[in-house]
Amino acid sequence: MRHIMFEVSLFAVIFVSSFQGNLSVAQVTHREFQAVDSEGEQTYQASDKVVLEGIVLHNPADKLDPTPDDTIMEPFNLGGQWEVFFQGEGDDHAGTAVWLGQLYDNLPWVELGGGYLNEEFIAELARINAAQFSCGDRIRVTGYFLSYKGKLNINEQHNKNPDHDFTIELLEAGVGLPRPEPVTLDDLKDEQDRFIFDSARLVGGEYYQGRLVKIEDVYAVDPNDWGPDEELLITDGRKTFPVKLGRGTGIYPGSYNLTDPFDVIGILDQESTDLKSGYRLYVMNYDGNGHVLATREHRTADCPTDPNEILNGSMARKDP
């Protein structure tokens, strides 16, 4: 019944939007939406707006700082920002980020006055957070989109007009996080320690992009790189991989206490101007457990449901 109602409402959206410049809206999978060509360019062009469903992977404030500041005039400094990743389910092996910024007019192609004043941005944050979704909930997102350094994001296309708003609906609370997929550095890097890029998105960074993954038994190349919004390089002794640290309350100078070797659980992200590299594991927060670099929610999602796995001792070191 829910799907029938959604199809009717989607038809209504398409019909109404025809009076607003023949805009089209399509429900797509994350995998369809994130498709790329041989150069890493995004290829999705089937509609003006998309509808995507999936599981929320983290607390938005653990990634970007939403605090507004409309006094900033520095070019490319967008003031307050908000972003959340949500992951496809079942065969939809991909994920997508939803992004909102404040000071669009600090971008050279946006006219002066095209950014949000502080009170306007606070109102926008209240609007998108009204669904009261949290980590592990199933949501539906509808909106415009733009490519950014290797991935396609749902956003306002740097346009604060209400007709460019994206919407977030809570479909089901408490569904639970997906269990992190086990990934090795051999799955992500070749023998020359270069990122593996596959435009078919069947292997390498593209295959895991936007999803919750786990890399086991690694070391920090330099623990002194630890800190909020910093990048920590990990290694298995042969290959390396960057870990982008978020701004969660557990990541601060002096909180590094990981015992080698450790595991890492985070979201496979990409940020690259050449579109075929720049993969990284994004860890939003750390709960200080000493063995697994992850948020507590992500560590809990990694717990086996099979009691035999616990009995055989496989969780002796990593059980939250």
Secondary structure, 3 states (H helix, E strand, C coil): CHHHHHHHHHHHHHHHHHHHCCCCEEECCHHHHCCECCCCCECCCCCCEEEEEEEECCCHHHCCCCCCCCCCCCCCCCCCEEEEEEECCCCCCCEEEEEEECCHHHCCCCCCCCCCCHHHHHHHHHHHCCCCCCCCCEEEEEEEEEEECCEEEEECCCCCCHHHCCEEEEEECCCCCCCCEECCHHHHECCCCCECCCCCCCCHHHHHCCCEEEEEEEEECCHHHCCCCCEEEEECCCCEEEEEECCCCCCCCCCCCCCCCEEEEEEEEECCCCCCCCEEEEECCCCCCCCEECCHHHHHHCCCCCHHHHHCCCCCCCCC
